[in-house]
């Protein structure tokens, strides 16, 4: 999806303005489908929480609020650096953009490391996806989110390399912008997951 | 828009380049359309063979041709291949790809590389499902829990394949929406768009909104089988009806993903061969969006007997009746277009007329099933089977065959034998009705679907239905042979054999690589037939 260099093999080039607005529209539509994908899990969450409020309340204490909070801060901060990166690219500052994307990548990796410790602690306490409906939801929601973090990191890595190579300018930076949009979605979903799973009651 | 560095007036048809790489690496929407057309036609024929086999088993009351388990596998493969490999991608991916840029006056879709990627993802999905055939599932195409969570056949792989196909569907829909928004030629305003474009747009919206939900549903089913998650398992506090809710939240809109493009095809064919402007253009255009909208509010009408509350059932029944309104608007407008038209019974037109007739039967019998009291009796009987085949074959497949015959000259630059095409149509029309009309009676008399055996009292209607399937199969063979023969030794097609006003007919047959030498300036809609010049 981050491929904004829409170029026809048979000699047609899209008007840059059309290409820019098309890519942005395409990414927004794609983000809509991502939210619907998570929507199924959010619906399951709503149904089972209404059905078993005690289970959710009793079991959520097993989750590590501090680690969750740290990860929330990390992701929000990474969204800030990504937004700054997009803004820097629009002003043509390639080096600054590259550094900001790199910081964003490091934040994403940091998020993964924290999550790794969280999951390990759960397994250590013999808590698995089949332990209960609550932990099924916990593992599936955070797991699917983690998958999106990895996809986001892959996109960011490509953007980082292309920025270093000088592929983007103040005039042409569509991939940076739509890649940034994707990263914000990753952040946004986590902002919902954190209170829903860690801060019950 | 176009960057013309090549000299003008050199006509290079898009089919000119040869070699396997020119196909598997193509980003040309017309070639990608052909790739889809070949793939979906292949799966249509394969799933059709499964249908013939299971109808053959039903020729006699006893289970004497295959074992009941094999029968279950046969209807599962027939259903899931027809639905997920043929009819859902179907017209949207094949004709949508070929026609959308041509009809709106664009050189290609908005994201040509993504378009090719979508096709590869489709292929990946088919490969996964083919591997799954080693131990084929016996759950039916709906994969209902709890059975699908416990059967020892390979449910995980086939659902994973369907999940992958969903991605292809989402990306294609996304591409088309952006294309229709951003790539229209100057002067191609929304209300000048051909109705096929409106239909494709509504379809793409459904693909985007509904497919992710079935994606997550199938993932949950996979985790149910692999990780021991219990969302659909009552023993673990889950709810099997939740699976049905999730599944139909996608799969009911998916019914319209299947039918709306066919409605778009009919809206293109009828005015050309009635030589009259389409009646009620805006009503047809917006009714596509109306169907798309209502389709999200009716899913639970598949679950009236699954133990949902009376209030929910009543509301969903009422909402189901609402779908009939935009659908009927279309049927009335097509009929009004025919009224006092100068009708030419070209084979494409015959399929279009068959569509209107058969789809009306399919649609009206849907209302029987949407009515609560009647549905208690008819649920899971052959009445449902007949209803959905009247909509899916009588509707979508007739639309697909109509589109094949209508745009064939444009796409391939050749003509097929019109007389043979009419004979094939006749076999298909008769065969279809002989196969499926008796099933309405079987259903009313209480014959349940999905059984390899049946009581002797149903034998005459059951065997009649099987005989019909042979006539239908023969018709499809004649049609396929005729169309393939046309590719090999058909006459060269003129640019515009039917005198259509739509943009795709204003370029040579087959269209040049870049579609339009100059991006056209559109000054009128494409339905101004029968005006004095």
Interface residues (C-beta under 8 A of the other chain):
Chain A: X1 X3 X6 X8 X9 X10 X11 X12 X13 X14 X15 X18 X21 X22 X25 X26 X29 X30 X32 X33 X34 X36 X37 X38 X39 X40 X41 X43 X44 X47 X48 X51 X52 X55 X128 X129 X130 X132 X133 X136 X139 X140 X144
Chain B: X1 X2 X3 X5 X6 X26 X27 X28 X107 X108 X110 X111 X112 X113 X114 X170 X174 X175 X177 X178 X181 X182 X183 X208 X209 X211 X212 X213 X215 X216 X217 X219 X220 X223 X227 X228 X229 X230 X231 X236 X237 X238 X239 X242 X246 X513 X514
